[in-house]
């Protein structure tokens, strides 16, 4: 039986989603990740585990339902012939055995499955389209459906053939990974050091940055390579196995890493391949972060199909995260936008898996006590779990007696206001309304994509706004003049105009964006959208009392209380008045009855939907005046169930909720008849 979703669990889920969306954007769009792949994997695994335990948390905007991020505007969009899927992750022997068991259950067989094991390069995924053997387009993964056209840059990579060889098909979209050899990477970094320039952080960043240069001549100076591993759209004879596919790619003149590819007769052989590749990892001339396991026979691949955004027939088995020993020199306190104060360890810099690490998360004082960590301790730091690397163990046998206890703080490090820790929380919070650290994080949140989406107003400019002090509140963003921006570093006339235009354009963002941007505690993007649909205007929301809010499905006591307290605060009411006076006027939502088929109905979509994606299904529900929910209750009107529907379907049946197939749902909204 599925456990009830508490407000604390929902908030934790929202925080994980926000972190993953942020790091997706940093990694896939900006090529400037702030955490390692291992850390991202750990965040994603925590999210997936949470959603397995509480399926009601799954929404169309969850990072678990997504592949990557949207492309940048500086390159033309490129729609893939077939979606570029992501892969589920495995981390150990048990995960691989479970993967094999799922496949056998799906195929209803006990026979051994043959797999192909390929090295997982740490590079940049691309799609190369060849028509009559000629390279006509190269694109990044983008969001999996639409990438960025980087054809001119890819043409400069010598290992990418401009013309295929031998019996190539009439049309083929080749999937591959752009990367750089470790020797070339080290040599290029040494050249940059000799020239007094900062070295690149890692080979993946260098490859990604090189592909997104506006001047192809610069890309041509970078020693990039490609390894091809698959195909998308194909007009011609399809290969019968994954091994044959790689052989075909090689025959057509494309580079494939066949030397490290192994065929495995069963899952035991796969596990041996994984262990052997991990042992050879340091001997390879390129960087890999795991091994990709694919069902070898493509007819079985087709039968297994895909679920959401990942194929059932493949998995990426990641290598264990890397650890290093260092010394915890001091602890600094970090203040978030909600006033949460968290401890961060300052470390003697150490190289962890190719990345220089000088700080690590200590999470909270309960964790500090659990680890029994002191200032001056020798510690093990791991790039494997949070926004920054984490301290995972203390080497107590190295203590000298000079180590110091890390005290719990009593006052905010930014404004000296008292800190208060509630009984049900693990962190203390600053109570200062005018705390500069809280304002800084609030501004960043307000300007973010999920908030008012003020394009160009990144962390660097927010920091300068606070240092130069033309902004002392969120409303002051809309009072900025061109001369204020000219105080910024490297701010030119055109850039200032663009930034002011972005601020002006944000005034008409949807109501849900504004509600989310305000940073009301416990109100994430999903709840903001729900509130916008329910109340239609900020004034009506601000005037709602606790009883009105608590009566709304999915609004619990904690969220309702937080909303009431936010709008009751005099400073917040003054802020809203300022924003209104400055012209921030989101279009009102239509909350009145529309006469649409699903008006006032609550719909839940579950299972592996085949006729439409979960987001498309929820959009259809909204178009018909209904509300898409993530959980089944007695208030649910219909459940739309796809293949593999589990606990939600069982609960719907036990409650007597009407269950529709995808076809029945489409017939319903097309015919305009009640079932």
Buried (B, 14 or more C-beta within 10 A) or exposed (E): EBEEBEBEBBBBBBEBBBBBBBBBBBBBBBBEBEBBBBBBBBBBBBBBEBBEEBBBBBBBBBBBBBBBBBBBEEBEBBEBBEBBBBBBBBBEBEBBBBBBEBBBEBBEEEEBBBBBBBBBBBBBBBBBBBEEBEBEBBBBBBBBBBBBBBBBBBBBBEBBBEEBEEEBBEBBBBBBBBBBBBEBBEEBBEEEEEEEEEBBBBBBBBBBBBBBBEEBEEBBEBBBBBBBBBBBEBEEEEBEBBBBBBBBBBBBBBBBBBEBBBBBEEBBBBBEBBEBBBEEBEEBEBBBBBBBBBBBBBEBBEEBEBBBBBBBBBBBBBBEBBBBBBBBBEBEBBBBBBBBBBBBBBBEEBEBBBBEBBBBBBBBBEBBEEBEBBBBBBBBBBBBBBBBBBBBBBEEEEEEEEBEEBEBBEBBBBBEBEBEBEEEEEBBBBBBBEBBBBBBBBBBBBBBBBBBBBBEBEEEBBEBBBEEEBBEBBBBBBEBEEEBBEEBEEBEEEBBEEBBEBBEEBBBBBBBBBBBBBBBBBBBBBBBBBBBBBBBBBEBBBEBEEEBBBEBEBBBEBBBBBBBEBBEEEEBEEBBEBBEEBEBBBEBBEEEEEEBBBEEBBBBBBBBBEEBBBBEBBBBBBEBBBBBBBBBBEEBBBBBBBEEBEEBBEBBEEEEBEBBBBEBBBEBBEEEEEE
